Amino acid sequence: MLKYIKITMEDKQKQFVAYYRVSSKRQKEEGVSIDAQKKLIRDYCARNKFEIAKEFDIDESAKKEGRKSFDEMIAYIKAHPDVSGIIGEKVDRLLRGNLKDRITIEDLINEDGKEIHFVKEGMVLSRDSKSAQKLQFDIQNALARHFLNNLSDEVRKSYDILVSDGHYPHVPPLGYLSKLVDHVAQIDVERAPYIQRAFELCASGEYSEKQIGAILYKEGLRGRKGRRVNKSTIGKMLHDPFYYGSFNWKGQIHKGDYQPIFGKDLFDKVQDVLNPNKKRGYKHNFAFTGLIKCGECGSGITAETHKGHIYYRCTKPNGSKSCSQKYVREEAILEQFAEVVKAVSLDMKKLNVVKDIMKESHTDEEEYLRTSLEALNEHYSALKGKLARLLDMRLDEALNKEVYDAKSHELEVELEEVNRDIVSHKHADRAYFQEIESFLDFCNEAPVLFASSSPTLQRELLRFVVSNLFLKDKKLEFELRVPFSIVAKYSETHNWQGWKESDLHHRFWRPGFYH
């Protein structure tokens, strides 16, 4: 939604684009977040005698690249040279770790000479900005991306809890009905007999997957959309342990807390027919299998035990001629993993420097929270006043009971929502800095934590810190996840305040890896 605001002033003012964003349409409909942003930014412009040339009211995720409204805003700024830049609430409203959009914003500053104002952080980015502010921007942008990744981690954790309780966290296969609210799979009494029939036909060894599909179609089986169940679906079905009461999650078989359609004996007979030369058994639970890929051919890395030692190697699915990689002892890999973790650690001196820089914005953070709390308290008082007037009208019999009950309930619900926002704002300042300090303290303690952990915990720590792990010529190749990549680059430099001030007039300061 785009709105045009014209502010008439005697003197020519600096013009800016105002940027408001909520992450979903539901948040936009609730109105509290977007209204608070508008009040904050409009008050900021009034205090600084800025003119708002155009407002961009956006209800879409900042993580999504190629955002239409974001691109429209950038195009508008480039088409109007008189616009001095963008004013937004805070860094993670404009950017959520999106590298492409971040570079676009930096190009506006570096190449077009625009300013970016973040009201909440009290930060103005321009060609002449101090290096401390640019470091603060780097860290906050990285933390914003880390926040989104952490949300995904929390979803995965909740799935893992469901799995440990025997619940399948996704839609179950054909033959079951799903109750997604409590993640309980229920047998579909209409289709379950056909599923068992498919396994029985396959166990006989006389029918192909295509033939089984044709037989079941004639007998009445239809998919969830009423269509014929194709050959590939039949093939997937015949390999799925879900039907005998277990399910595959992250490469491991888990016992399900639901009713199976048939027993495991029938499933095993089918697997013998489909894979007559395959030997079933139990795999050793090696610490780092599934975490690393071969750097030469891209295949998975597996592990084996020889004479009491664990060795990792490429699976070489196309034979030894397709890949020349050799075996690597687990101890050698562990030494390299320790160096990976060490790369994201900070000594106490650098740790304190970053904390001091982040604390520089504390005063502005408090001012923002104070302003937001005042607005919320005013809203709360206004709602209380409406409730009082509504009661007076009811006592004067100006309203009947039904209208009064409906309207008072609506106001009470809104009061409760505003009160929740007030409470969250009161705790926000402390939580914000606690999150930053916790992250930095983790970086400081990461090497010791890795060295003292069990292989299972070491694996989880590595998944948290790195991505795209490859093993080539007995050496690990990897990418650090954000914000650990930022920390590693800062840790390598001796000048934590950025480049020398004379350089700042020539190009926008970025960590070295951008160049």
N, C-alpha and C positions, 0 to 999 in steps of 0.2 A: 504494500500500500504506500503510495507516494503522495506527499502533501506539500503545497507551496505556501510559504509564509513570507510576506513582505513587511518589513519593519521600516517605517518612515522616520528618518533622523536628519537633523540639519547638517551634520558633518558626515563625510563619507566614512563608513565603517569597514572593518575587515569582515569579509564574508566567509562563512563556513557551511559545510554540509553536516547536518546532524544525523547521527546513526543510532537507531534503536533496534534491538534484536531480542527475540525470545526463541527458544529452541524448538517449540512445537506450537501448533494451532491451539492446543488445549491451554497452554500457558497464556497465549494471546487472549483467548476468550475470558480467562480469569481476570486479566486486566491489571492486576496489582503490579507485576514486574515492569510492564511496558510504561505504565503511568508514572512509576517512580523514576524511571530513566528519563522520561520527558521533563518532569519537574526539575530534576537535578541538572540536566543539560541546559534547559531554558534559563534557569536561575544563574547558571555559570555564565551564559552569554550576556545576560542582563548586567551582571556585575562587571564584566570585562568590556562592555559596550561592543559586543560582536553582533553581526547580523546573520541570521540563519537564512541562507539562500534557498535551501531545500531540505526537507526531512525525508529520510528513508526509514520506513516502518516495516521491519522484516521478521517473518515468523518461519525461519528455516535454520537448520543446523549449520553452524560455522565450520564443522568438520568436513562437510560435503564440498568437494572441489567443483569449480565451475558454477558457483551459485549465481543464478540469474540476476537477482536484485543487487548482489554485491558487484557484479560486472557492470550493471546499469549505473551504479553509483560512481565507479571508477571512470566510466565513459563520460558521465556528466561533468566530473571534475576536470578531465582533460579537455572537454569541449568549452569550458568556461574558465578562462585564465584568471578572471577576477576572484575566483574562489580560492581562499588561502589554504584550505585543507579540510580535515575531518575532525569532528568532536564526537567522542563516544564515551560511554560510561566507564569502561575499564577494558583492559587488554583482552580478556577472554570473551568479551562481547563482540569485539571486532575479529579476533583470531582465536582459534582453538588448536594451535599447533599445526595449522595447515601451511606447509612450506611454500606452496605456490602463491597463496594469497599474501603471505608474509613478504615474499620477495616483491610482489606488486606494490605493497604499502611502502617498502623501503625504496623502490624506484620512484614513487611519488615524491619522497623526501629528497633523495639523492639527485635525481635527474630533473624533476619539475619544481624543486624548491618549495614543496608544500609542508605544512605543519600537521601533526597528529596530536590531538589533545585527549588525554585520558583523565577524566574528571576525578574519578574515585582515587586513582593513584597519585593525583596531583602532578602528572607527568606530561611534559610537552616535548615531542620529538621533532627535531629539525636538523638542518645541516650544522647548526651551532650548538647543539645540545651537549651537555657535559657527558663525559664518558661514563660516569657513575650511573646516569639515567639510562644510558644505552645498555649497560650491563644489567641493570634492573629489568629493562624491557626483555632482554634475552632470557633471563631466568624466569620471569613471569610467563612469557610465551611458552617456554619449555614445560613449566609446571601445568599450564593449561592443557597442553597435549597429554601430559602425564595423567591429569585428572580424567580425561576421556578414556585413556587406556585402562586406568584403574577401575572405571565403571564396568568396562568389559570384563576385567578380572573378577569383579564382584559377581557379575552374572554367571561366569563360569564356576565360581565358588559355590553359588547357590545350586547350580546344576550338580556339582559334585556331591553336595549334601543330599540331594534327592536320590542320586545314584546309590549312595551308601545306604539309603533306606529301602532300596529295591525298586524305586520309581524311575520309569523312563521319562526323561525331561522333554522329549519331542513327541510328535504325532506318531503313534504306533503303526505298524504295517497293516496291509489289507488283511481283514479277518478279525480286527479289533476296533472298538470304538474308543475315542479319547475323551476323557474328562480333564481338560487342561487346567481347570481351577485347582484340583488336588492331584493332578498328574497320575491318575489311576487308569490303567488300561482295562477295558471290559470286553469280553468276548462278543463279537458280532454274531448273534445266533443265526442270522440269515446266510452269512458268507463262510463261517468257520467250517462247516462240513465240506465245502469245496476245497478249503485249504488242506484239510486232512486227506481228501481224495487226491489232490495233486501229489502229495508226498507218497501216498500208496502206489499211484501209477508209476512214479519215478523209481521207487524201491524195487518194482518188478523188473526193472532193467529193459523193458520192451518199448518204451516210449521216449521220444525226444521232447525237449521243452516246447517246441512248436506244436507237436502233436498233443501234448498235455493241455496247452492253451486252447486248442481247437475242441478237444473233448469237453473241457469245462464250459466253454462258451455254449456248446450245444445243450449241455445239461442245465444251463441257466446262470452261470457266474457272470457278474458284471462288476466293473470297477466302481469307485465312489461317485464318479460322474456318469454312471450308467453306460459306459463304453466297454468294448472288449478289452480283456487283460492281455497285453501283448507278450511276445516271447521274452523280451529282456526283463519284464516285471516277474514273469514266472521263474526265470533263472535266478533273479535276486531273492525271490521268495524261498526257493529251495536251498539256499545257502544261509538263510537267516535263523539263528538259534532262538529268536524271540518266541517262536511257536512252541518250543518245549519248556519255556519258562526262564530263559536267560537272555541277556542282550549284550551287545558289543558297545562299549563306551571307551573312547580313546585307546583303542587297540586291546582292551582287556574285557574278558567275559565276566559279567556280574549276574548274580542270582536275582531274578525279578520277584517283586511282591504282587503277583497277579496270577490268574488261573491259566495254565497252559492249554493248548488245544489238543496236544498229544504228548507222548513220552519221548525221552531222549533216544530210546532204542530205534524208533522209526527214523529219527533225524540222522543217526549214525549210519543206518542202512543206506539212506539216500546219499550221504557223503561218500560212502564206499563205492556207490555206483557212479557218482559224478567224478570222483578222484580215486580211481582204483589203485594207483601207484603211490599215493600219499600216505605217510605214516603219521598217525596222530600221537601226540605226546605233550609234555609240558615244557615250556621254554623257561630258561633261567631268567630271572628278573635282573638284568644288568642295568646299572645306574644311568648310562647316557645313551642307550639305544633309543632311536626315534627322535633324538635331539640334534643329531649331526647328519649331514649329507656329504657324499663324496664330491670333492672339489674338481675332479677330472671329468666324471661322467654324469654327476647329478643323482646317482642312485643312493639308496639308503645305506647307512653304516650299521653293521651288525657286530655282535661280540661273541667270542668263544673262549673257553677255558682250556689251557694247555699247561700241564705240570704245575698246577697251583697258581698260575698267573692268568689274568684276563687280557685278551687281545681284541682290538677293534679293527675291522676291515670293511672294505666295500663289498656289497652283496654281489656285484658283477652279474647281473641277471642275463647279460648277453655273452657271458663267457670271459675268460681271462684275456683274450685278445682285444676286447673292447675297453679294458681299463688296466693300467699298469701299477695301480697303487698297492703298497705292501701293508703288512700287519703293523699295528702300533700298540705298544704296551699301555695299559690303563694309567700307570704311574706317569708316563710321559705326557699323556693328555691332561692329567690332573695338575701337573706343574704349569702347563700352559693356561688352564682355567684359572689357576691362582693368580697368574699375571693379568688375565683379563679383568678379574675383580679388582686387582690392585690399581688398574688404570682408572677406575672411577672413584678411587679413594681420595680424600683430602687430608693434608696434615692440619694440625690445629691452627697454625698461622693463617693459612688460606681459608680454613673454615670460619674463623672469626672475621676475616675481611668480608666474606660474602654476607655473613649475618649482619655486620655493621651497615653494609650497603642497603640491605633489605629494610633495616630499621629506619633508614632515612625517610622512607615513605610512611612511617607510622603515624606522624602527625596528620598527614593528608587523609590517611585511612580513617583515623578517628573523626575528622571533620566530616567526611562523607557519611559515616555511620550516624553521627549526631544529627546531620541534616535529614537523613532517611528516617531516623527514629522520630524526629519532630513531625515529619509528614505523616507517618503512620499513626502517631498519637493524635494528631489533628483529625485524621480519618476516623479513628476509634471514637473520639469525643463526638464527632458529627453523627455517627451511627447511634450512639447512646442518646443523643438529643432527638433523633428521629423516633427511637423507641419510646421515649417519654411523651412526645407529641402524639404518637399513635395511641398510647394508653389513654391520654386525655380525651382524644376523639372517641375512644370506645366507652369511657366513663360518661361522656356527654351524649352517648347513643348516636353519634354521628356515623359510626360504623357498626355493621352487624358482626356477629361473632365469627362467622366463616371468613370474612374479609380480614378481620383483625388477626385471627389465628394464622392465616396464610402469610400475611405481610410481616407479622412479628417473627415467625419462624424464619423467613427469608433474611431478615435483619440479624437475627441471632446467629445464623450460619455464617454470615459475612463478618460479624463481630469476632467469631471464633477464629476465622481465617486470618483476620488482621492481627489478632492477639498472638497467633502462632508466628506471624512475621515479626512482630515486636520482639518476641522471645528469641527468635533465631538471630535477629540483628544484634541483640545484646551479647550473644555468644560468638558472633561472627569474627570480631577482631581477634580475640584470643585464639579461636580455631584456625584462622588464616595463618598466623605466625607459628602456631604449634605445628601445623602441617609442614611449613617450610623448614623449621628447625628439626623436625623428625626426619625429613628427607635428607638434610645435610648431615645429621648425626649418623644416619644409616650409611652414607657414603664414607664417613670417617671410620666406621666399625666393620665395613664389608669384608676386608681381608681376614680379620680375626674370626668373624662369623662363618665365613666359608671354610676356613681351616679346621674349625672345631665342630662342624656339622656332619651329620650322617650323609651317605651318598644320596638318599632321597631328598633331603633338605638342600643339598648342594645343587641338585638338579633343578629344584624349584627356584632357587636363588638365581641360577643362570638363565632360566626362562624369563625371569623378571628383568634381568639386566641386558641380555643380548638377544639378537635375532639373526637369521640367515647364517647359521653355523655350518661351515664346511671344513673338511679335513683333506688336505692335499700335501703330498710329500712329507707326511708326518707332522705337518704344521696346521694349526687352526686358523681359519679365516672367518671373520665375523663382523657384524655391525652392532654398535651399541644402541640400545633403545633411548629415545628421548624420555627424560631429560639427562640421562647418564652421559650421552654423547656430548652435551654442553659442558657438563662437569669435567669430563676427560680433557676436552680441549682447553678449558680454563686452567686446569691443573698443569698442563704442559707449559704454559707461558709464565714468565717471571713478572710481567707487568699486568697485574689484575685490574688496574684502572683503565685498561684499553690502550690504544695507540696514543702517541704524543699529541698534544692539543693542536699543533700545526697541521697534522694530518686530517683532523676532523673536518676542516673546511673543504677538503678535496673529495672525500668519499665517506659514505656512511659506515660507521664502525660495525663490523661483524666478527664473529669468531673466525679464526684462520681457515677452517675447512670450507667456508663459503667461497673463499678465493682460490 
